[in-house]
Amino acid sequence: MLKNTTLAFLMSLMIAGCGQVTSNEKADNALNGGRYFLENLNQGDVKKAKLYILDNPDNSQIFDSLSKAYFALDKEGRQRLRQASIQINELQEKSKEEAIIYYQITGDTLKKHLKVISTPDGWKVNLKDSY
């Protein structure tokens, strides 16, 4: 009886683990494109954050700088960013394919913006027009 219970428990763990595939959600609108990028970057998940930027050399170079700046922070600085909230101040739609997100991060007095562009792979952040 104990063998069957243990086997059933292990099987349920394996099945539950299969359901937790790490898929990256496609950004279906400008707000989600910017939000997914910022959340993943603030969490230190640079692989996921990179999926939400336009793929070009300028953006890659800026993204590398942002990643290095994040990991150059001390432990408390990274923890503060992971716990910070993103406050969206305004979403300005320039066209059907382009929008600008004005935002702030808790604890930061600087107001920032992200330019987000619609692509066949979802909405992506254009860093060269944002930073």
C-alpha positions as semicolon CSV with decimal commas, in nm:
position;residue;x (nm);y (nm);z (nm)
1;M;0,000;0,000;0,000
2;L;0,282;0,241;0,090
3;K;0,457;0,162;-0,241
4;N;0,144;0,249;-0,438
5;T;0,094;0,575;-0,246
6;T;0,456;0,676;-0,298
7;L;0,439;0,583;-0,667
8;A;0,116;0,780;-0,710
9;F;0,270;1,082;-0,534
10;L;0,582;1,072;-0,754
11;M;0,372;1,036;-1,069
12;S;0,157;1,335;-0,971
13;L;0,472;1,543;-0,910
14;M;0,608;1,448;-1,251
15;I;0,279;1,535;-1,422
16;A;0,254;1,865;-1,234
17;G;0,612;1,945;-1,330
18;C;0,535;1,886;-1,697
19;G;0,257;2,142;-1,683
20;Q;0,498;2,410;-1,563
21;V;0,677;2,464;-1,890
22;T;0,857;2,795;-1,888
23;S;0,689;2,956;-2,183
24;N;0,723;3,322;-2,254
25;E;0,401;3,500;-2,299
26;K;0,371;3,689;-2,626
27;A;0,289;4,054;-2,559
28;D;-0,048;4,110;-2,723
29;N;-0,054;4,487;-2,666
30;A;0,185;4,776;-2,607
31;L;0,129;4,789;-2,232
32;N;0,209;4,420;-2,186
33;G;0,520;4,447;-2,406
34;G;0,664;4,720;-2,187
35;R;0,546;4,565;-1,862
36;Y;0,686;4,218;-1,938
37;F;1,021;4,374;-2,029
38;L;1,041;4,589;-1,715
39;E;0,923;4,316;-1,477
40;N;1,172;4,062;-1,608
41;L;1,459;4,311;-1,609
42;N;1,382;4,421;-1,251
43;Q;1,368;4,057;-1,143
44;G;1,710;3,997;-1,297
45;D;1,571;3,754;-1,554
46;V;1,767;3,900;-1,844
47;K;1,700;3,605;-2,075
48;K;1,326;3,664;-2,055
49;A;1,360;4,044;-2,066
50;K;1,565;4,018;-2,386
51;L;1,273;3,842;-2,556
52;Y;1,073;4,165;-2,528
53;I;1,316;4,395;-2,710
54;L;1,346;4,458;-3,082
55;D;1,628;4,249;-3,219
56;N;1,890;4,485;-3,361
57;P;2,252;4,572;-3,273
58;D;2,170;4,907;-3,107
59;N;1,909;4,751;-2,880
60;S;2,139;4,461;-2,794
61;Q;2,417;4,700;-2,694
62;I;2,184;4,908;-2,474
63;F;2,036;4,592;-2,324
64;D;2,383;4,461;-2,240
65;S;2,455;4,789;-2,058
66;L;2,128;4,764;-1,864
67;S;2,204;4,403;-1,769
68;K;2,555;4,492;-1,652
69;A;2,419;4,783;-1,449
70;Y;2,167;4,552;-1,281
71;F;2,429;4,294;-1,186
72;A;2,674;4,565;-1,077
73;L;2,428;4,662;-0,801
74;D;2,495;4,524;-0,457
75;K;2,264;4,260;-0,308
76;E;2,040;4,522;-0,145
77;G;2,012;4,722;-0,467
78;R;1,901;4,418;-0,667
79;Q;1,659;4,321;-0,390
80;R;1,508;4,672;-0,396
81;L;1,451;4,644;-0,770
82;R;1,295;4,298;-0,738
83;Q;1,052;4,436;-0,479
84;A;0,982;4,763;-0,661
85;S;0,651;4,837;-0,828
86;I;0,619;4,974;-1,177
87;Q;0,382;5,268;-1,195
88;I;0,248;5,336;-1,544
89;N;0,179;5,709;-1,568
90;E;0,057;5,720;-1,926
91;L;0,023;5,509;-2,239
92;Q;0,045;5,726;-2,548
93;E;-0,050;5,548;-2,870
94;K;0,131;5,707;-3,164
95;S;-0,025;5,468;-3,418
96;K;-0,158;5,112;-3,439
97;E;0,201;4,986;-3,443
98;E;0,373;5,221;-3,202
99;A;0,320;5,347;-2,846
100;I;0,513;5,518;-2,568
101;I;0,480;5,410;-2,207
102;Y;0,563;5,672;-1,943
103;Y;0,645;5,508;-1,611
104;Q;0,826;5,527;-1,279
105;I;0,969;5,262;-1,052
106;T;0,906;5,287;-0,679
107;G;1,188;5,456;-0,500
108;D;1,303;5,632;-0,818
109;T;1,204;5,995;-0,872
110;L;1,300;5,992;-1,240
111;K;1,015;5,957;-1,487
112;K;1,110;5,729;-1,774
113;H;0,960;5,612;-2,100
114;L;0,969;5,311;-2,329
115;K;0,890;5,307;-2,697
116;V;0,703;4,989;-2,786
117;I;0,651;4,861;-3,141
118;S;0,417;4,595;-3,277
119;T;0,592;4,307;-3,453
120;P;0,469;3,970;-3,583
121;D;0,620;3,822;-3,262
122;G;0,423;4,056;-3,035
123;W;0,494;4,401;-2,897
124;K;0,863;4,473;-2,840
125;V;1,053;4,754;-2,669
126;N;1,276;4,970;-2,887
127;L;1,552;5,060;-2,642
128;K;1,739;5,296;-2,871
129;D;1,438;5,531;-2,865
130;S;1,382;5,478;-2,493
131;Y;1,720;5,524;-2,324
